[in-house]
Amino acid sequence: MNTLTRIPLRPDGVRGTLEFVFSVHPSSASKTSEGAIPQKRGADITQEALAVATRILTSPPSSVPPETWFAGIAPQVFHLLDGLEGPELSKAAAQIIMLGVLGRRQFGAPGTAGWVCFAEPLLCSINPSLRRAPGDSLRSNDVSYEIIDFTRDKVLVTSDDLYRSLARLSILVNSTPYPAQTRRLLDPILPQLWAISSWVEPNAQYQKRLAEPASLLVQTFFKIAASPSKLFSITSNLLCKGEYSEGRQSWCYHAAASGGIEVIVPRPSNASQTMELDWSELQRKSESFVILVASSCTSDDVSTFFLSLLGRWLTRTSEHAKAGSDILTQVDDHGDSSPNLEELFEGTILHKLLEKIPQKLISRIEQVLELVCRILDPDTLATQPDDIVAVALSLLNLVLTSPVFRKSNLKPQGLQVLEQSLDSLSKQGRPEVSTTARNLSFLLQYRDAADEGEQDAYVPTNSQIEDRNTYKLAISYITQSDNPPPVRSEGLNLISGLIMRSSPALDIQAVLVLLSSLLQDDEDFINLRVIKVFTQLANKHPKATVKEILEHYLDAKEAISTDVRLRFGEALLQVVERLGQTFAGHVANQVVETLLSIASRRGYRPKTEARQAREARLQAMKKKQADEAWGGEVPDLGDEVPEDEKESNDILTQIVEGWESRRGSEDVRMRSSALSILAAAIETNVSGIGAELVSASVDLCVNVLTLEPEIEKGILRRAAVMLVLSFVRALDKAKQTGRRIGFGLMDQSREDITRVLKYVAVTDNDGLVQQHARDVIESLDNWRMASLLPHEGIGQRSTGLERLSGLALSPGHMGSSLQETSTRPKIEEI
């Protein structure tokens, strides 16, 4: 066993383990039958098989320390992640790292074995300051015998290594929908990613290899984790090109001869040079940052960041005005975020925000008005500089002209402050602000007249406006095709939050259509999240949700594949189980009738029949041409297979091919799925379905067991037997809980079912069907014996034979009289 657990540590052991799990896992057979493209050794990757392989590879055996285990498999996993063995195995490697390692606190927390082996090599290539070990320090004191050329800069990370780390990060983020792991990976290197994505004058090769991946990673981070603190981390490092420590440049990005960039340690003569500010670079990067914020952050995030930035700028401007400080034209750039340099960055960005995206700055109207009133306070207005007053008037103009603004948004005290300040400014001789103040005073005075026709109109509350913005943001996250899986997953999380709050901003029908379209994609991670949202939506709107799922599950227009229909079947099963005792009435009837129509033998799909006829004719034509070219029947030129194995393969081929519909009939897998969902529905709430539909379901199962004995329909007969068992369980559960369901299983019906099951248990060609049939026969006998005993209420005792229905015997008193003297008759003397 110790040898087997160490197999992944062997050369190519991770690849071998993955292929073994993918080839033997039961879920791989269905994909193979539908013509899925296999990997090099024929292994098909399903979500279930990948989950098993992930648990195996990310669970170190007790005999191997986690550090040794992850250090041994990390190079192999990175080799698969690079895509050298195919894109499917690259996605599998991303799943192993993001879910199996980084998704577990035991191995994925910073400083643990998994984080050190999988995350740190990527992050330290982009930000060498994250190197933890003393031996990995940038300026180690260890004695080295290599020849050092002090006329050249020392290269820490080559351009190829930097590109490889960025590519691996991009695969991890774009192949898995885990927002939490994405935030933890990108947060430590956010300024460095910004520096790479906004490099000055990049060439075409650099733009494609480094700038575009880094830019997408930054956008992804801000879409799922935007906050003022994270935005400020970039504003303070707007011109970041490296790291400074103790007045010296520890490392920096440098243009490489190959056209990319590399990480170097500057020569001592260049490490502490003073740098003049490049104003054109500052303007270009400020504009790029504003574009990034506008495209990646919500309006609320932009407004919050702008107000924080403006507040800091106002505070510093007031302090400088009091101190009488002069503007500096040259700054020592030591990378330590000196106050003067940071003020310059923030002022430039503030100007660009007002210039490029003014409408996004006032989504939080109350906070904007509060800040404007604080600036225009009549007590301090005379001491405010014109530039600060001009900014406040610009913001007030944006608010007053906003279509969502109402004069009622202003508090009485705030309205009085604005009126007094605007009137005072309009009378002062300040040419830069007096005219604007006069115009705004008139606009504020006559705003009620402009809104007179809308006084009785509905005004949404702040929470409703916030929900609308959240809904729009979620839809944009989900529908934009270029968004990576973590962003789409975050969009589903936003939709889920609105559903749980019963927000009126939701368009239920539009959400259902969107979820249905997502469920038709081949992203297994997204499909699981979509099914969960379906179940949440069913709690609030069961009729609309069930109707949408049933339409795609039935697929009357024959527009989707069997795989997609089975996904909707899984969603329907989850919804039925989630509804529980509320699964009744019209919803239950609609579901059960649809399931019966799919599971019955009368299903007819004319488009499928026509397609199969075309494929048969094409296949016959190809065979005829091959026979003519060969001069007879084409021989089998494959490897010789033993007779036993050939016979087994023929049986498997017959079963798999028999699953598909013939002559327009329903697919056997769909019929089996319908019976399985029907069994779950009966066990969930048998009384809500009704006697008529339950009887029809049991009759259908008996007919399936009797009339469809073909070997390829074994899965259908298994589902039929399990439905009978679910019905017996539902009856027993109703008896145990004391519920009256209004119907039951008569003796004649029970005997008929038992007789069919006994025949199936002996003659069926599927061993699993035989075993299921014997189990159901035993359950029926147990239920019959239990039905002879009446229901026991709380506090009643079962004493054995005297409890049999129809018997008036009371032998229990003979046994209990020896111990319970309190129940004996007493003779008293009067």
C-alpha positions in Angstrom: 0.0 0.0 0.0 2.9 2.4 0.8 4.2 1.8 -2.7 0.8 2.5 -4.3 0.4 5.8 -2.5 3.7 7.0 -3.7 2.9 6.4 -7.4 2.2 10.1 -8.1 5.8 11.0 -7.0 7.3 8.9 -9.8 8.3 10.5 -13.1 5.0 11.1 -15.0 3.1 9.6 -12.0 0.6 12.5 -11.9 -0.3 12.0 -15.6 -0.6 8.2 -15.1 -2.8 8.6 -12.0 -5.1 11.0 -13.9 -5.4 8.7 -16.9 -6.1 5.7 -14.7 -8.9 7.5 -12.8 -10.4 9.0 -16.0 -10.4 5.6 -17.8 -12.0 3.5 -15.0 -14.5 6.0 -13.5 -18.1 5.1 -14.4 -19.0 8.6 -15.6 -16.5 8.3 -18.5 -18.5 5.7 -20.2 -21.4 8.0 -21.1 -19.1 10.6 -22.7 -17.3 7.9 -24.7 -20.6 6.7 -26.1 -21.5 10.1 -27.4 -18.3 10.5 -29.4 -16.3 12.6 -27.0 -12.7 13.3 -28.2 -10.4 11.3 -26.0 -7.0 12.2 -24.7 -3.9 10.6 -26.0 -4.6 7.3 -24.2 -8.3 7.4 -24.5 -9.2 8.9 -21.1 -12.3 11.2 -21.1 -12.5 13.8 -18.4 -15.7 14.2 -16.5 -16.4 16.4 -13.5 -17.0 13.4 -11.3 -13.8 11.7 -12.3 -11.8 14.9 -12.0 -13.1 15.3 -8.4 -11.9 11.8 -7.5 -8.5 12.4 -9.1 -8.1 15.8 -7.3 -8.8 14.2 -3.9 -6.2 11.5 -4.6 -3.4 13.9 -5.8 -4.0 16.5 -3.1 -4.2 14.2 -0.1 -0.6 13.3 1.0 -0.3 9.8 2.5 0.5 9.6 6.2 4.0 8.3 5.4 5.0 11.3 3.3 5.2 14.9 4.8 3.1 17.4 2.9 6.2 19.4 2.0 7.8 16.4 0.3 4.5 15.4 -1.4 3.7 18.7 -3.0 7.3 19.4 -3.9 7.3 16.1 -5.8 4.1 16.6 -7.7 4.3 20.3 -8.4 6.7 20.1 -11.4 4.4 17.5 -13.0 1.3 19.5 -12.4 2.9 22.7 -13.8 3.9 20.7 -16.9 0.3 19.7 -17.4 -0.8 23.3 -16.7 1.4 24.7 -19.4 -0.8 22.8 -22.0 2.0 20.6 -23.3 -0.2 17.5 -22.9 -3.4 19.1 -24.3 -5.9 21.7 -23.2 -8.1 19.2 -21.3 -5.3 18.1 -19.0 -4.3 21.8 -18.6 -7.8 22.5 -17.2 -7.6 19.4 -15.0 -4.3 20.7 -13.6 -5.9 24.1 -12.9 -8.7 22.4 -11.0 -6.2 20.4 -8.9 -4.3 23.6 -7.9 -7.2 25.9 -7.4 -9.7 23.6 -5.7 -7.6 20.7 -4.3 -4.7 22.7 -3.0 -5.5 26.4 -2.6 -9.1 25.7 -1.8 -8.2 23.9 1.4 -7.0 25.8 4.5 -4.7 23.0 5.5 -2.6 23.3 2.4 -3.6 26.5 0.6 -3.1 29.1 3.3 -0.1 31.4 2.9 3.0 29.7 4.3 1.6 26.1 4.1 3.2 23.4 2.0 0.7 23.7 -0.9 1.0 27.5 -1.1 4.8 27.4 -1.0 5.0 24.8 -3.8 2.2 26.1 -6.1 1.5 29.8 -5.5 4.8 31.3 -4.4 6.8 30.3 -7.5 4.3 32.2 -9.6 4.0 35.2 -7.4 7.7 35.6 -6.7 8.5 35.6 -10.4 6.3 38.7 -10.7 7.1 40.3 -7.3 10.5 39.1 -6.0 9.9 40.9 -2.8 7.6 38.1 -1.7 10.5 35.6 -1.4 10.4 34.4 2.2 13.5 32.3 2.8 16.7 34.1 3.9 18.6 32.2 1.2 16.2 33.6 -1.4 16.8 37.3 -0.4 17.6 39.7 -3.2 20.9 40.7 -1.7 22.1 37.6 0.0 25.3 37.7 2.1 26.3 34.1 1.2 29.7 33.7 -0.3 29.5 32.7 -3.9 32.4 31.8 -6.2 30.7 32.9 -9.4 32.2 35.7 -11.4 30.2 38.9 -10.9 30.2 41.6 -13.5 29.6 44.9 -11.8 29.2 46.7 -15.1 25.9 44.8 -15.7 22.6 44.5 -13.9 21.9 41.2 -12.2 18.9 39.4 -13.8 16.6 37.9 -11.2 13.8 36.8 -13.5 14.2 36.4 -17.2 11.6 37.5 -19.7 10.7 33.9 -20.5 10.2 33.0 -16.8 8.0 36.1 -16.3 5.9 35.2 -19.3 5.5 31.6 -18.1 4.3 32.8 -14.6 1.8 35.1 -16.2 0.6 32.4 -18.5 0.1 30.0 -15.7 -1.8 32.5 -13.6 -4.0 33.3 -16.6 -4.8 29.5 -17.0 -5.6 29.2 -13.3 -7.9 32.1 -13.3 -9.6 31.5 -16.7 -10.1 27.8 -16.3 -11.8 27.7 -12.8 -14.7 29.7 -11.3 -13.3 30.3 -7.8 -13.4 34.0 -6.9 -11.9 33.5 -3.4 -8.8 31.8 -4.7 -8.5 34.3 -7.5 -8.5 37.2 -5.0 -5.9 35.5 -2.8 -3.6 34.8 -5.8 -3.7 38.3 -7.4 -3.9 40.5 -4.3 -0.1 40.3 -3.4 1.0 41.2 -7.0 -1.6 43.8 -7.9 0.8 46.8 -8.3 3.2 44.7 -10.3 0.5 43.4 -12.7 -0.5 47.1 -13.2 3.1 48.0 -14.0 3.3 45.2 -16.6 0.0 45.9 -18.2 0.7 49.7 -18.5 4.3 49.5 -19.7 5.4 52.5 -21.7 5.5 52.0 -25.5 5.1 48.3 -25.7 5.9 46.5 -28.9 3.5 44.0 -30.5 5.2 41.0 -29.0 5.2 42.4 -25.5 1.6 43.5 -25.9 0.5 40.0 -26.7 2.7 38.0 -24.3 2.7 40.2 -21.2 0.6 43.3 -21.3 -2.7 41.7 -22.4 -2.6 38.8 -19.9 -1.6 41.1 -17.0 -4.4 43.6 -18.0 -7.0 40.8 -18.0 -5.9 39.6 -14.6 -6.2 43.2 -13.1 -9.6 43.6 -14.6 -10.7 40.2 -13.3 -9.5 41.2 -9.8 -11.4 44.5 -9.7 -14.6 42.9 -11.1 -14.7 40.5 -8.1 -12.9 42.4 -5.4 -13.0 46.1 -6.1 -12.6 48.4 -3.0 -11.2 51.8 -2.4 -8.2 50.4 -0.6 -7.2 48.2 -3.6 -7.6 51.1 -5.9 -5.5 53.3 -3.7 -2.8 50.6 -3.8 -2.5 51.3 -7.5 -2.7 55.1 -7.3 0.2 55.2 -4.8 2.2 53.0 -7.2 1.0 54.5 -10.4 4.5 54.7 -12.0 5.6 51.5 -10.3 8.5 49.8 -12.0 10.1 48.0 -9.1 10.7 47.9 -5.3 12.6 50.4 -3.1 14.1 49.6 0.3 16.2 51.9 2.5 16.6 54.5 -0.2 17.9 52.0 -2.7 16.1 50.2 -5.6 16.0 46.5 -4.6 14.8 45.4 -8.0 13.0 46.8 -11.1 11.5 45.8 -14.4 13.8 46.4 -17.3 13.3 46.2 -21.1 14.9 43.0 -22.3 16.8 42.6 -25.6 14.2 40.0 -26.7 11.4 42.5 -26.7 9.9 41.7 -23.3 10.8 42.8 -19.8 12.9 41.1 -17.1 13.4 41.6 -13.4 16.9 42.9 -12.5 18.8 44.2 -9.5 20.3 47.5 -10.6 24.0 48.2 -10.3 25.0 50.1 -7.1 25.8 53.1 -9.2 22.2 53.2 -10.6 20.3 52.0 -7.5 19.9 55.4 -5.9 19.7 57.8 -8.8 17.2 60.7 -8.8 14.6 60.5 -11.4 12.7 63.4 -13.0 9.1 62.9 -13.4 7.9 62.0 -16.9 4.7 64.1 -17.3 3.6 62.4 -20.5 3.9 59.0 -18.8 2.0 60.2 -15.8 -0.8 61.5 -18.0 -1.0 58.3 -20.1 -1.0 56.0 -17.1 -3.6 58.1 -15.3 -5.9 57.9 -18.3 -5.3 54.1 -18.5 -6.1 53.8 -14.8 -9.4 55.7 -15.2 -10.4 53.5 -18.2 -9.6 50.4 -16.1 -11.7 51.7 -13.2 -14.6 52.6 -15.5 -14.7 49.2 -17.2 -14.1 47.0 -14.1 -15.7 48.6 -11.1 -19.3 49.3 -10.4 -20.8 52.8 -10.2 -20.9 52.6 -6.4 -17.3 51.5 -6.2 -16.2 54.3 -8.5 -18.3 56.9 -6.5 -16.9 55.7 -3.1 -13.3 55.8 -4.5 -13.8 59.2 -6.0 -15.3 60.6 -2.7 -12.4 59.2 -0.7 -9.9 60.5 -3.2 -11.5 63.9 -3.2 -11.7 64.1 0.6 -7.9 63.3 0.8 -7.1 65.9 -1.8 -9.2 68.6 -0.1 -7.6 67.9 3.3 -4.1 68.1 1.8 -4.9 71.2 -0.2 -6.3 73.0 2.9 -3.2 72.0 4.9 -0.9 73.3 2.1 -2.9 76.5 1.9 -2.4 77.1 5.6 1.3 76.2 5.5 1.9 78.3 2.3 3.8 75.4 0.7 5.0 75.7 -2.9 4.5 73.2 -5.7 7.5 71.0 -6.4 8.6 70.5 -10.0 11.1 67.7 -9.2 10.7 64.8 -6.8 13.0 62.2 -5.5 11.3 59.0 -6.6 12.4 56.4 -4.0 9.3 54.3 -4.4 8.3 54.9 -0.8 5.1 56.7 -1.7 6.4 60.0 -0.6 3.6 62.5 0.2 4.4 64.9 -2.6 4.5 62.2 -5.3 1.4 60.6 -4.0 -0.5 63.9 -4.0 0.6 64.5 -7.6 -0.7 61.0 -8.6 -4.1 61.5 -6.8 -4.6 65.0 -8.2 -4.0 63.8 -11.7 -6.3 60.9 -11.3 -9.0 63.1 -9.8 -8.8 65.4 -12.8 -9.1 62.5 -15.2 -12.1 61.0 -13.3 -14.0 64.3 -13.6 -13.0 64.6 -17.2 -13.7 61.1 -18.4 -16.5 59.5 -16.3 -18.4 62.3 -14.5 -21.7 60.4 -14.5 -20.3 57.5 -12.5 -19.1 59.7 -9.7 -22.5 60.7 -8.3 -24.2 57.3 -7.8 -24.1 58.0 -4.1 -25.9 61.3 -4.2 -26.3 61.7 -0.4 -22.6 61.4 0.2 -21.8 63.8 -2.7 -24.2 66.4 -1.3 -22.8 66.0 2.2 -19.3 66.6 0.9 -20.4 69.6 -1.2 -22.2 71.2 1.8 -19.0 70.7 3.9 -16.9 72.6 1.3 -19.5 75.3 0.8 -20.1 75.9 4.5 -20.8 79.6 4.8 -18.6 79.8 7.9 -15.5 78.7 6.0 -16.4 79.6 2.5 -14.3 82.8 2.4 -11.1 80.9 3.2 -11.7 78.2 0.6 -9.4 78.5 -2.5 -11.1 78.9 -5.9 -10.0 75.6 -7.2 -11.7 73.7 -4.3 -14.9 75.7 -4.7 -14.8 75.1 -8.4 -14.7 71.3 -7.8 -17.6 71.5 -5.4 -19.7 73.5 -7.9 -18.9 71.0 -10.6 -20.1 68.2 -8.4 -23.2 70.1 -7.5 -24.0 70.7 -11.2 -23.7 66.9 -11.9 -26.1 66.2 -9.0 -28.7 68.8 -9.9 -28.8 67.8 -13.6 -28.9 64.1 -12.8 -32.3 62.5 -13.8 -32.6 60.6 -10.5 -32.2 63.7 -8.4 -35.1 65.2 -6.5 -35.0 68.2 -4.3 -36.4 66.0 -1.5 -33.0 64.3 -1.5 -31.6 67.4 0.3 -32.1 67.7 4.0 -33.5 71.1 5.1 -30.3 72.1 6.8 -28.3 71.1 3.7 -30.7 73.0 1.4 -30.3 76.1 3.5 -26.5 75.8 3.4 -26.5 75.5 -0.4 -28.8 78.4 -0.9 -26.9 80.7 1.4 -23.5 79.7 -0.1 -24.6 80.0 -3.7 -26.1 83.4 -3.1 -23.0 84.6 -1.3 -20.7 83.3 -4.1 -22.8 84.9 -6.8 -22.4 88.3 -5.2 -18.7 88.1 -4.6 -16.2 89.2 -7.2 -14.6 85.8 -7.8 -14.7 85.5 -11.6 -13.9 81.7 -11.7 -16.8 80.7 -9.5 -19.3 83.5 -9.2 -21.1 83.0 -12.5 -21.3 79.2 -12.0 -22.7 79.8 -8.5 -25.4 82.2 -9.8 -26.5 79.7 -12.5 -26.7 76.8 -10.0 -28.7 79.0 -7.6 -31.3 79.6 -10.3 -31.3 75.9 -11.1 -31.8 74.9 -7.5 -34.5 77.5 -7.0 -36.6 76.4 -10.0 -35.9 72.7 -9.8 -39.3 72.1 -8.3 -40.9 73.8 -11.3 -39.0 71.6 -13.7 -40.1 68.5 -11.8 -43.7 69.6 -11.3 -45.0 67.0 -13.7 -43.1 64.3 -11.9 -44.1 65.1 -8.3 -46.6 62.2 -8.2 -44.2 59.8 -10.0 -42.8 56.8 -8.2 -39.4 57.5 -6.6 -37.4 54.3 -5.9 -35.7 53.9 -2.6 -31.9 53.7 -2.2 -32.1 49.9 -1.7 -34.1 49.5 -4.8 -31.7 51.6 -6.8 -28.8 49.5 -5.4 -30.6 46.3 -6.3 -31.1 47.5 -9.9 -27.5 48.3 -10.2 -26.5 44.9 -8.8 -28.8 43.2 -11.2 -27.4 45.0 -14.2 -23.9 44.3 -13.0 -24.7 40.6 -12.6 -26.2 40.4 -16.1 -23.2 42.1 -17.6 -20.8 39.7 -15.7 -22.7 36.7 -17.0 -23.5 37.6 -20.6 -20.1 39.1 -21.6 -18.4 36.3 -23.4 -14.9 37.5 -22.7 -15.4 37.4 -18.9 -13.4 34.6 -17.2 -15.2 31.9 -15.1 -14.5 33.6 -11.7 -16.3 36.8 -13.0 -19.3 34.8 -14.3 -19.4 32.9 -11.1 -19.4 36.2 -9.2 -22.4 37.3 -11.4 -24.3 34.2 -10.4 -23.5 35.0 -6.7 -25.0 38.4 -7.2 -28.1 36.9 -8.7 -28.3 34.4 -5.9 -28.1 37.2 -3.3 -31.0 39.1 -5.0 -33.1 36.0 -5.0 -32.5 35.3 -1.4 -33.6 38.9 -0.6 -36.7 38.6 -2.8 -35.5 41.8 -4.6 -38.2 43.4 -6.9 -35.4 44.4 -9.2 -35.2 40.8 -10.6 -36.8 40.1 -13.9 -37.8 36.5 -13.2 -38.4 35.4 -16.7 -35.2 36.9 -18.0 -33.2 35.3 -15.2 -34.8 31.9 -16.1 -33.9 32.3 -19.7 -30.4 33.3 -18.8 -29.9 30.3 -16.5 -31.3 28.0 -19.2 -28.8 29.3 -21.7 -25.9 28.9 -19.2 -26.9 25.3 -18.5 -26.5 24.5 -22.2 -22.8 25.4 -22.0 -20.2 22.7 -21.4 -18.7 24.4 -18.3 -19.3 21.9 -15.5 -18.3 24.4 -12.8 -20.8 27.0 -14.0 -23.5 24.3 -14.5 -23.3 23.3 -10.8 -23.8 27.0 -9.8 -26.7 27.4 -12.2 -28.5 24.4 -10.7 -28.1 25.8 -7.3 -29.6 29.1 -8.4 -32.5 27.2 -10.0 -33.3 25.6 -6.6 -33.2 29.0 -4.9 -35.4 30.6 -7.4 -37.9 27.7 -7.1 -38.5 28.6 -3.5 -39.7 32.0 -4.5 -41.3 31.2 -7.9 -42.0 27.5 -8.2 -44.4 27.6 -11.1 -42.2 29.7 -13.4 -39.1 27.8 -12.5 -40.6 24.3 -13.0 -42.2 25.4 -16.3 -38.8 26.7 -17.7 -37.0 23.5 -16.7 -39.7 21.2 -18.0 -39.7 22.9 -21.4 -36.0 22.1 -21.9 -36.2 18.7 -20.3 -39.0 17.6 -22.6 -37.4 19.3 -25.6 -40.5 19.1 -27.8 -38.7 21.0 -30.6 -35.7 18.6 -30.5 -33.2 21.4 -30.4 -30.8 20.3 -27.7 -28.7 17.2 -27.1 -29.3 14.4 -24.6 -26.4 15.6 -22.4 -28.1 19.0 -22.0 -31.5 17.5 -21.3 -30.0 15.4 -18.6 -28.5 18.5 -17.0 -32.0 20.0 -16.9 -33.1 16.7 -15.4 -30.6 17.1 -12.6 -31.9 20.7 -12.0 -35.5 19.3 -11.9 -34.5 16.7 -9.4 -32.9 19.3 -7.1 -35.9 21.6 -7.4 -38.4 18.8 -6.5 -36.3 17.8 -3.5 -36.0 21.4 -2.4 -39.8 22.0 -2.6 -40.4 19.1 -0.3 -44.0 19.1 1.1 -44.9 22.1 -1.1 -44.5 19.9 -4.2 -48.2 19.5 -4.8 -51.1 20.8 -6.8 -50.6 22.1 -10.3 -46.8 22.1 -10.1 -46.7 18.4 -9.1 -49.3 17.4 -11.7 -47.4 19.2 -14.4 -44.1 17.6 -13.4 -45.4 14.1 -13.1 -47.4 14.2 -16.3 -44.3 15.4 -18.2 -42.1 12.7 -16.7 -44.7 10.0 -17.5 -44.8 11.1 -21.1 -41.0 10.9 -21.4 -40.7 7.6 -19.6 -43.4 5.8 -21.6 -42.9 3.9 -24.8 -45.1 6.3 -26.8 -42.6 9.1 -27.1 -42.0 10.0 -30.8 -39.3 12.4 -32.1 -39.7 12.9 -35.9 -36.7 15.1 -36.3 -34.5 12.6 -34.6 -35.9 9.8 -36.8 -35.1 11.8 -40.0 -31.6 12.6 -38.8 -31.0 8.9 -38.0 -32.3 7.9 -41.4 -29.8 10.4 -43.1 -26.9 9.1 -41.0 -27.8 5.4 -41.9 -28.0 6.2 -45.6 -24.6 8.0 -45.4 -23.1 5.1 -43.5 -24.4 2.6 -46.0 -23.0 4.6 -48.9 -19.6 4.8 -47.3 -19.6 1.0 -46.7 -20.6 0.3 -50.2 -17.8 2.5 -51.6 -15.3 0.8 -49.3 -16.5 -2.6 -50.4 -16.2 -1.6 -54.0 -12.7 -0.2 -53.5 -11.5 -3.3 -51.6 -13.2 -5.7 -54.0 -15.3 -7.4 -51.3 -16.0 -7.0 -47.6 -13.5 -4.8 -45.8 -11.4 -6.9 -43.4 -10.7 -6.0 -39.8 -7.1 -4.8 -39.8 -7.0 -4.1 -36.1 -5.1 -5.9 -33.4 -6.2 -9.4 -32.7 -8.5 -9.5 -29.6 -9.1 -12.6 -27.5 -12.5 -14.2 -28.1 -13.7 -13.5 -24.5 -12.8 -9.9 -24.7 -14.3 -9.5 -28.2 -17.6 -11.0 -26.9 -17.6 -8.6 -24.0 -16.9 -5.6 -26.3 -19.7 -6.7 -28.6 -22.1 -6.7 -25.6 -21.0 -3.3 -24.4 -21.3 -1.9 -28.0 -24.8 -3.3 -28.2 -25.8 -1.7 -24.9 -24.3 1.7 -25.7 -25.8 1.8 -29.2 -29.1 0.6 -27.9 -29.4 3.6 -25.6 -30.0 5.9 -28.5 -33.5 6.3 -29.9 -34.5 4.0 -32.7 -37.1 4.8 -35.3 -37.8 8.1 -33.5 -38.4 6.7 -30.1 -37.2 8.4 -26.9 -33.7 7.9 -25.8 -33.4 5.1 -23.1 -31.2 7.4 -20.9 -33.9 10.0 -20.9 -36.6 7.5 -20.0 -34.4 6.2 -17.2 -33.8 9.7 -16.0 -37.5 10.5 -16.0 -38.3 7.4 -13.9 -35.5 8.3 -11.4 -36.8 11.8 -11.0 -40.4 10.4 -10.7 -39.3 8.1 -7.9 -37.7 11.0 -6.0 -40.9 13.0 -6.5 -43.0 10.2 -5.1 -40.8 9.7 -2.1 -40.7 13.5 -1.5 -44.5 14.1 -1.3 -46.6 11.1 -2.4 -49.8 12.8 -1.2 -49.2 15.9 -3.3 -49.1 13.8 -6.5 -52.4 12.0 -6.0 -53.6 8.5 -6.4 -54.3 8.6 -10.1 -50.7 9.7 -11.2 -49.0 7.4 -8.6 -51.0 4.4 -9.9 -50.1 5.3 -13.5 -46.4 5.5 -12.5 -46.4 2.0 -10.8 -48.3 0.5 -13.8 -45.7 2.0 -16.2 -42.9 0.4 -14.2 -44.6 -3.0 -14.2 -45.1 -2.8 -17.9 -41.4 -1.8 -18.4 -40.3 -4.9 -16.4 -42.6 -7.1 -18.4 -42.4 -5.9 -21.9 -38.8 -4.5 -22.3 -36.3 -7.3 -21.4 -33.7 -6.2 -23.9 -30.1 -6.1 -22.6 -29.6 -2.4 -23.6 -32.6 -1.4 -21.5 -31.1 -2.6 -18.2 -30.8 0.9 -16.9 -34.5 1.5 -17.6 -35.5 -1.6 -15.7 -33.3 -0.6 -12.7 -35.0 2.8 -12.6 -38.5 1.0 -12.8 -37.7 -1.3 -9.8 -36.4 1.6 -7.8 -39.6 3.6 -8.4 -41.6 0.7 -6.9 -39.2 0.8 -3.9 -39.7 4.6 -3.5 -43.5 4.1 -3.5 -43.2 1.5 -0.7 -40.9 3.9 1.2 -43.4 6.7 0.8 -46.3 4.6 2.2 -44.2 3.5 5.1 -43.1 7.0 5.9 -46.7 8.2 5.8 -47.7 5.5 8.3 -44.8 6.2 10.6 -45.6 10.0 10.7 -49.3 9.4 11.0 -50.2 11.3 7.7 -53.3 10.3 5.8 -52.5 10.2 2.1 -56.0 9.1 0.9 -54.9 5.9 -0.8 -52.7 2.9 -0.4 -51.5 -0.4 -1.9 -54.3 -3.0 -2.1 -53.6 -6.7 -1.6 -54.3 -7.6 -5.2 -52.0 -4.9 -6.5 -49.3 -5.9 -4.1 -49.5 -9.5 -5.2 -49.4 -8.6 -8.9 -46.3 -6.4 -8.3 -44.6 -9.1 -6.2 -45.3 -11.8 -8.8 -43.6 -9.7 -11.6 -40.7 -8.9 -9.3 -40.1 -12.5 -8.5 -40.1 -13.4 -12.1 -37.6 -10.6 -12.9 -35.4 -11.6 -9.9 -34.9 -15.0 -11.6 -35.0 -14.3 -15.3 -33.6 -10.8 -16.0 -30.3 -10.6 -17.9 -29.0 -7.7 -15.7 -27.6 -8.8 -12.3 -28.3 -5.4 -10.7 -31.9 -5.5 -11.8 -32.2 -9.0 -10.1 -30.7 -7.7 -6.9 -32.9 -4.6 -6.8 -36.0 -6.8 -7.4 -35.1 -9.1 -4.5 -34.6 -6.0 -2.3 -38.0 -4.6 -3.3 -39.7 -8.0 -2.6 -38.3 -8.0 0.9 -39.4 -4.4 1.4 -42.9 -5.3 0.3 -43.1 -8.2 2.7 -41.9 -6.0 5.6 -44.3 -3.3 4.7 -47.2 -5.8 4.6 -46.3 -7.1 8.1 -46.0 -3.5 9.4 -49.4 -2.6 7.9 -51.0 -5.2 10.2 -50.0 -3.0 13.2 -52.1 0.1 13.8 -50.3 3.5 14.2 -48.9 4.1 17.7 -49.5 7.5 19.1 -47.1 9.2 21.4 -46.9 7.7 24.8 -48.5 4.4 23.8 -46.7 1.1 24.3 -46.5 -1.8 22.0 -46.9 -5.0 24.0 -46.8 -7.6 21.2 -49.6 -9.9 20.2 -52.5 -7.9 21.8 -51.9 -5.1 19.3 -52.8 -7.2 16.3 -55.8 -5.8 14.4 -59.0 -8.0 14.7 -58.0 -9.8 17.9 -59.7 -9.1 21.2 -57.2 -11.1 23.2 -55.3 -9.3 26.0 -52.6 -11.6 27.1 -50.4 -8.7 28.0 -52.3 -8.3 31.3 -51.2 -11.7 32.4 -47.5 -10.8 32.0 -47.8 -7.3 33.3 -49.9 -8.2 36.4 -46.8 -9.7 38.0 -45.0 -6.3 37.9 -47.7 -3.7 37.7 -49.9 -4.1 40.9 -51.4 -0.7 40.4 -53.7 -2.0 37.7 -55.1 -5.0 39.7 -58.7 -4.7 41.0 -59.0 -3.8 44.7 -61.5 -5.1 47.3 -62.4 -2.6 49.8 -64.5 -3.1 53.0 -67.4 -0.6 53.4 
